[in-house]
Amino acid sequence: MDSHVVFNRVYRTDERTVSAIKTFLREIDLSIDRTIRVFVTATQAGRLVACGGIADNIIKCVAVSPELRGEGLGLSLATELVNLAWEMNQTQLFLCTSTQNESLFRQCGFYPVARVPGVMVLMENSPCRLAQYAARLAHLRKPGKKIGAIVMNANPFTRGHQYLVQQAAAACNWLHLFLVREDTSRFRYQDRFDLVVAGTHGITNLTIHEGSQYIISRATFPCYFIKEKGIVDNCYTEIDLKIFRQSLAPALGITHRFVGSEPFCAVTEKYNRDMHYWLKTPLLTAPPIELVEIERLKYKGTPISASWVRKLLPAGNMQAISPLVPEATQHYLERLLAKSQKTAATQNRKPDNQRTE
């Protein structure tokens, strides 16, 4: 590698350099990831020749100019990124990269979690963290021939979610519910978790698990290096379901996975279809899992959804929301609206130059 390569850290606020990174990535058929907070760039004679970024604990957008590949620049860049992550107190790192970069990141202490052969690989900086997580799950294993699982976001928890859990629990010896942990939804993770607990009170054969980065998270989401969205969606499904079927489900003895029917969102409906394949395909050695699709609960002929509740919320119409949510969710939303209205009233009393935008 040329000794005159210079590494720099670039923050999102540096619009000029970030624009140059976008152009660099676009030239090699990659896209920038909007969640990246800080980039590491490598320049040679003032020209950008490599870059990578960090979003929380995920390394993304790693790219090297084609003419400099194989000269050690990629390894140096990866080392700079890992060092930066540690300085940011991010020690449990993930990355999605193309399969051709797998050997490079192995040299930096990363290990594969799941692959889409010939396309991408999800890696983390531990050879055993996933196995340790699965081992902790195994302590919560319950006996029975029919063990179910649900993965939900509950943003917020509706009567539709409640109905799905009730139906699934009634059909199983035991049901495991995983709540998506990412805190990027309209409602905070801890609030969503509390609403699920309250809304499923009385279901005695249910374990509610805190979410993890191994179940529908930004870590498992393929990124920047594939521009065709259809391929991205397929990779996401494949990676997510391979981890679930090969590592998590065996720990708990899960035999069935339950989902609600999806009449609105084409992406989710496709995800449900893809689950039928990846949970049963003989290409994977783990025991097959039966996917059970339960028709959504309806109110006045319309399937209840969290997105329906979110659309009603800005108008503060609790009379319209009330039939769609359990009592605990209703009280929670009422408190949120009251707080929002109080804040708005306080803002309106301030002079224009003191208002918070």
N, C-alpha and C positions, 0 to 999 in steps of 0.2 A: 504493500500500500504506500502511496505517496506520503512522505513525511510532512508535507505542507497542508495536509487536511486539518481544518480547524473545526472543533465542535463548539456549538453555542446552545444556550437554552432560550427558547422563544415562548413568551406567554401569549395568551389569547388576545390580550389587549394590543399587541404589536401588529396592527392590521396590515401594514405594508409587507412584513415578512411572512405573515400567515397567508397573505394573498400569493406570495411567491411559492409557498409550500403547496398551495392548491394547484398552481400552474404546474409545478414539478410533478405532483402526483397525477395530474390529468394527462401529462405527456407520456406517462408509462401506464396509462389506462387504469388508474386508481382514483378513488374518491376520498376526500377528507372526511373525518368523523367529527361531528359537531360537539361531541361530549368531551373531547380532549381539552385538558386545562393547560398543559404545557408540552412543548415539542423540544426534541433535541435535533439540531440540524448539523450537517457536516458540509463545509464549503471548501472548495479547492480553487485557488486563484480568484476568489470572490464569487465563484459559481456554486450554486446549491447542487450537491451530488448525492446526498442521502438525508433521510429524516425518519423520525419515529415520534410517537406521542404517548402520553399517559392520561387515561381517564380513570380516576380513582385507583383501583388496583389492577387495571387492565392495560396492557401494552398494545397499542394499535398503530396502524398506518406506517409500518416499517417498510422502507423502500430504499433501494440503492440504484444509482444510475447503471444501466446495463453494461456500459463499457468498463465499470470498476468492480463488477461482481467477480468473486473468486479471488480477490486480492487482500482479503482480511478486513475490508472496510465494514462489512456487515457485522462481523464479530465485535469490532471496536464500538460500533454504534449500539449494538445490543448491550454491551457492557456499560456504556454511558447511560442507557435507559434504566438498567437495573439499579445502578448507583443512585440515579435520580429518584427512583421509586422508593428506595430505602431512606433517602433523605426526607421524603414525604411521609415517612412512617407507614409505607405500604409494603408489608413483608410477605403477604400471601398473594402472589402475582399470578395472573392468567394472561394468555395471549392467544389470539386466533391468527394463524398465518397459513400461507400456502404450503403444501406438503414439501415443495422443493426447499423451503427454509427450515424444515424440521431439524436437520443435522446441525445447522448453525445454532439454533437455540438450545439444542442438547448440550452444546459446548458451554452454554451459559447457565447450565443447571436446570433446564426445563425438561419436563417429562410429558409424553402425550397422555391426554385424558380420553379423547375420542377422535376418530378420523372420518372424513368423507374421502374415500380412496381417490388419489389423483387430483384432488381439489384443495382440501384444507385440513388442518389439524388444530384441535384445541389443546393447549399445553398449560401446565402450571409448574411452579418452581418447587415442587415436592414430589417425591416418588410414591408417597403413601398417604397424602391427605385425604384423597377420595376414599381410599380403603378404610381409613380411620373413621371418616364420617359414616360410612356404611356399617362399620362395627358398632358405632353408637346407636344407629337405628336398630340394629339386630337385638339390642337389649329391650326394645319396645315391641318385639315380635309377639304376636298373639296366636293361640292355636285355632285351627279351623280349616275346613276344606275350601272355603270361599272367602278370600281376603281381598277387600276392595281398596281402591285409592282414588282420590280426587285431587287435582291441582287447580287452585282457583286464585284469582286476584281479589275478588270481592271489593270492588271499587265504586260504590260501597256494597255491603252485604244486603241483598234483596230477598224478598219472599221467593224469588226464583232460585237463588242459591240455596235457601233453606229447604225448598222442596226437593232439589237435587240431592242434598245430603240425606234428607229423610228417606227418600226412595232407595238410595244406594245402601244406606245402613240397614234398611229393612230386608234387602236382598243378600246381605253378607253375614258371615259370622263376626267379622270385624271390619271396620272402615278406617283407613288412614287418610287424613286430609292435610295436604301441604298448602300453606299460604305463600304466594309469591312474595318474596321479601323486598324486592327493589322498592325504594322509597321515591319513585318518580311518578307515582299515580296522583290523582286528584286528592286522595285522602292518605294520611300518614299510615305507615305500616302498623305501628302499634295500635292506632285507632281501628284499623281494619281487623287486626287480630282480635281485639277486644269485642268487636261487633260479631265476629264469627263465633267466639266463645259464648257470648250472650244468646245469639240466635240459634245455637244448637244445644242449648241447655236441655237436659232431659234425655238426650240420645246416649244411651249407656254403653254402646259398643263402638265408640268413636275415640280416636286419638287425633288431636290437632297438633301438627308439627310446625315449628317455626321454619320458614323457608330457608333455603341455602343457595349458594351460587351454583349448585349443581342442578337446580331445577328452574327452568325458565328465568334466566337472569341475563344481564348484559354480558356476563362472562361467556355464556354459551352462545351469544349471538354473533354469527359470522359478520365480518365487517368489510371494510375498505377495498379489499383486493379483488372483489368480484362485483362488477357494476350491474350485471343483469339481475334485477330484483327477483325474478323467478328462481334463479339459481340460489340466491341468498336465502329465500324462503325454504327451499328444499334442504339446504345445508342446515339451517336452523332446526328444522324438524328432525333431520337425521341425527345430528349431534345430540340434541336434547333427549330424544327417545332412546338412543343407544345408551346414554348414561343411565336413564331411568330403568331400562330393561336389564342391562347387564350388571349394574352395580347396586342400585337402590332397591328395586323390586325383590331381588333374591334375598336381601337382608331381612325384609319384612314378610317374605312369603306371599307377596301380592300375586293374585291370580286374575283379577279383573280391574279394569280402569273405567271409571264412569265419567261421562261428559254430558252436558246439556246439548240438545240440538241447536244448530246455529242458523237461524233464518235471515239474519241481517248482514253479517260480515263475511265477505267472500274468502278472506285470508284465513279466518278461524274455521270456516266450513271446510276449506281445503286441508287445514291442519288436522281436523278431525278425520278426514278421509285418509290422510297419510298415516295417521296413527294405526288405522286398521292394518296397514302393511307392516310398519316397523315393529309393532308389538307382537306380530305373529310370524314374520318371515323366518324360514329355516336357515337363512344366511347367518343369523346370530345364534350362538350356542346356548344362550340363556333360555330358561323355560318361557314358552309363549304366554302372552297375557291377552285375555279376552277384552275387547273394547265394547262397552255397553253405552249406547246413546239413548238418553232419556229425553222425551219431548218436553220442551220448556213449559212451565206453568204460565197460564194466560190470564190476563185481566181484561174483561170486555172484548175478548177475541184477539188481543195482541199479546204476544210473548213478552213476559217481564224481563227486563235487562237493566244492568247497571247504567248503561249509556242513556237509557230512557230517563232514569232518575237524575242523572247529571244534567240532562237537557232541561229538566223542569226546575232544577235547583236555583239558577240565577234569578228567576222570577219570584222566588220565595213562595211558591204555591204549594204549601204543605198539604192542602186539601187534596190536590191531585197526586202528591207523592205518597201520602199515607197508605193507600191500598197496595202499594208496590213494595213496601218494606216492613220488616218485623218491628215490633215496638221499640226495641233498643236502638235500632238504626233511626227510627223516626225521632226519638228523643235527642239522639246525637246530632241529627241534621237541624233540629229546632235550635239547639244550643249554638251551632255554627252560624245559623242565620241571624240569631239574636246578637251574637258577637260581631258579625259583619255589619249589621245595621247600626250597632252602637259606634263602631269605628267610623262608619260613613257619616254619622251625625256629628261626631267629634271633628272630623275633617271639614265638614261644611261650616262649622262655627269659626274655623280659623281664617285669618286673612289669606288671600290667594298666595302670597309669597311664603307662607308657612305650611302649606299643604304638602302631604306626602304623595308623590305620583305613583 
